[in-house]
Amino acid sequence: MKKVVLAFSGGLDTSFCVKYLLEQGYEIYSAIVNTGGFSEEELAEIARRAENLGVKQHVTLDETDNYYQSCLKYLIFGNVLKNNTYPLSVSAERISQAVAIAKYAQQIGAEAVAHGSTGAGNDQVRFDMVFNILVPNVQVITPIRDLKLSREEEIAYLKERGVEMDFQKAQYSINKGIWGTSVGGKETLTSHQALPESAYPTQLTKETPERITLHFKNGEPVGLNDELFDNPVHVIQKLQEIAGAFAIGRDIHVGDTIIGIKGRVGFEAAAPMVIIKAHHALEKHTLTKWQLYWKDSLATWYGNWMHEGQFLDPTMRNIETFLTDTQKTVTGKVHVWLAPYRFQVEGIESEHDLMSSKFGSYGEMNNAWTGEDVKGFSKIFGNQTMMYRLINGEDGAE
């Protein structure tokens, strides 16, 4: 009997995969890769579900710290938001999950790996590509994609085999991780419909606004309010508890998929959105104009390549080195106001703040130059444009 490692989440697609692969004669080793989005109770429930479905063995692979160190901190350093909207909640974690599954398959000597991706999205490429790179001699099995199944057909198949689960909830595809939760359903298959309130896993439970303070050291989140943490992961998780209760960070991302079609997905990412915006505000105070420019350019490319599953490309390590070097002065506090469904970065405190009163106040007073200095600078700075216009005519034509 062939061993297959199944990337298992406990949802509709991977539950279908268990039953289908069993009927194909496989010995199934299911594995959930925890990237920080699950509680111990949720992981225990997922394990019970896998065992009840009939897997040979189920394991939880905890990749949370590695996920942060190898990926998330660079998304923070780069203030990465795909299409200025999406914090790569699933895009980034899929790579971490695929790498962990590949390593586990090697460890137990599996002949195959399987995942529940459809043939219409990005995940199929991300998983397949990592498996092809890291375990090229292992077969990749994708039942949902190969059989071209709809969610309704999967539900009918499982019901016929006596599988009991919340099929109403299964109408939405939920992918939960430390860097946000994606939500897909019939509404996101359209261009105009919004997700209903009930589709979001985290509901509004706080209505009285409050202020928080985030602490950063060399670009990494290290504290929240009066508490400092040894591990930035704990800052993210703590902030998620506080900001998530305000239902902050909800949106719908529209973008270009790896396979060339437009895609739409809902998400909630309270902690990531607050951290990215707070970090960006701190950088605007502590980095120079050209540091910010090149960071934006390279981080956009980094985010796009990450989104398309190319995390293992050596170019990514080069950009990570650059991003890390820019964070030497990105240390300080950021004050943020939280309210239902929204937040606002109010200001920062940093010993590296380039908006220092020692050199003057914008639009008010200067201490480091004179009016004559500015007159000379303005003339020299515009010299070439002045000469071009005089030689070629005011409109620039010859």
Disulfide bonds with the S-S distance in Angstrom:
none
